[in-house]
Every structure is written in C-alpha cells, then in structure tokens.
Amino acid sequence: MKIYTKTGDKGETSLIGGTRVKKSHLRIEAYGTIDELNSFIGVVRDQEINQKRQDIFSEIQDRLFTIGSTLATDPEKEGKVQTPDLHEGDITFLEQQMDLLDQTLPPLRSFVLPGGHPSVSFCHVARTVCRRAERLIIALQEESHVDDLVIKYLNRLSDYLFVLSRAIGFELGVKEITWKPRM
C-alpha cells in the first residue's frame, strides 16, 4: 500500500464521507491539532517516569483518535458513516486519575511556572496544545456541529496534564517554581 495518494496536491483533502475541503479549513486545523496533541502525549508517555502509566496513556491516545475521527467526519454525513464515540465515562476516567494524583500533592496556592525537568516541561507542552485544540474546536462548533463531550473531554484532559505535570515533578523531587508577579 502506498502512503501517498496525490489527491491532496492542490491543497484539498477529503473528510470521512467523501466531502472535499481546503486543508486550511477550520475542521482540518482542529483535527490536525488533535493529531499534534496525540504526538505530544506520546512524548509524555515515553518519559521513563511514566512507565507505570502506560495504560492511562493508551486510553487517552485512543480517545484522541476517537475525537480526530469525529472531527474528520463530514457533519452532514454523521450517522451515515460509523465512527467511534466518546462517553461520559471517558471524562470520569480522567477525573478519577486526577483525584488519585492529587492525593499525593501539596495544595496549590499560586500559579506554577512550567518547567523544572524535561518530563514536567513535556506535560506542559501537551497541556497547552490541548488548550489550543479546545479553542479551535469551540470555534468550529460555532459554525458546525461538534458534540459537547469533545470539548468537555479536552477541558478535562488539559486539567489532567497539569496535575500530571505536578505529580511528575513531585515524584522527581523537582521544586515547583511559583509565579511571583512583579509589583
């Protein structure tokens, strides 16, 4: 099987359902950002400290493929083509993981500057890409149908990535650097 099809050489691509759109279309930007996020989740997953979290990352990456396929589907053809779907339980899963991590962390009393260790920094990069994906999908939802669960999941995932960055830092013994605004 060849990877290249040459069908995108003029700046267009096909949505699931066959509709052709410009590669600059907001829908393409949204699911492309989900793909970027999934790649950064892979970088976070590959950090040595996260070996014990492989099942969690597999679950998250699977959900991101679900979201990507949902976004890649022509909304006019939804229901006519079969794509995987999100469930409220996917959001509950992230909340439960955050609650478990939170039990070991000191209370957060101020903003935390990203960084301190590459593993922590990768989490923050993934978190910010997740937030960008969320913003793009909210913009897309203003012009086309997008299930509210997609936005809810991404909102919770970015929260999870923040808590995870703190947990990784704590496990590595990295001191959190709090933001002290200049007055």
Beta strands, then each sheet from edge to edge (+ up, - down):
strand 1: 12-14
strand 2: 20-22
sheet 1: 1+ 2-
end
